Amino acid sequence: MELQLKEDLQGVPFRRGVKQHGKVNGGMPADFQTADHGLTKLTAASRGGVVFCEF
């Protein structure tokens, strides 16, 4: 079975950083737009319950 995923980037973990001890650490810049950062498109196939991907 061949799968072709053509989705765009939906989100970024900890995009707004992580709040620790009242301070926000890390995160993306305020002007970061997911539409400007696409995902690497992969070709995937499943055989015997194992998924193989190539890009």
N, C-alpha and C positions, 0 to 999 in steps of 0.2 A: 504494500500500500504506500503510495507516494503522497506526502503532505507538502503543501505550499502555503506558507504563512506570509501574508502580505500586510500585516498590521503596522501601524506607526507607534512610536514611543508613547506610552500612556502615562507614565509617571516615573519619578526618580526617588528611590528610598532616601529618606532624611533630607529631602529637597530644601527644607527650611532649617536644617541643622538639628542639633540635639540640645535641649536645655539641661544644663547641669549647674547646680549651685547658683541659680539665678542668672546664669550667663548662657548665651546661645553659641555653641561651637559648631563649626563646619557649615555645610549647606551650600546651595548654589547662589550665584548673584541674583539680585532682585529682578534683573531684566532677562533671566534665563527663560527661553521659550522651548517647550518640548518639540514643537513643529520644526525647529531649526536643527534638531539633532536626531536624525533617523536611526533606525536599528540596522544592524548588518543583516541583510537578507540571506537566509539559509535554505538549502534544499535538504529536505529530510525524508528518510524512508524508514519503515519499520519492518523488521524481519525476525520472526521467532520471539517477539516481545522485546527486542532490542531496537532502540532508535538510533539511526546513523544520521549524522548531519555533515554537510560540507558547505563551504562558502568560498 
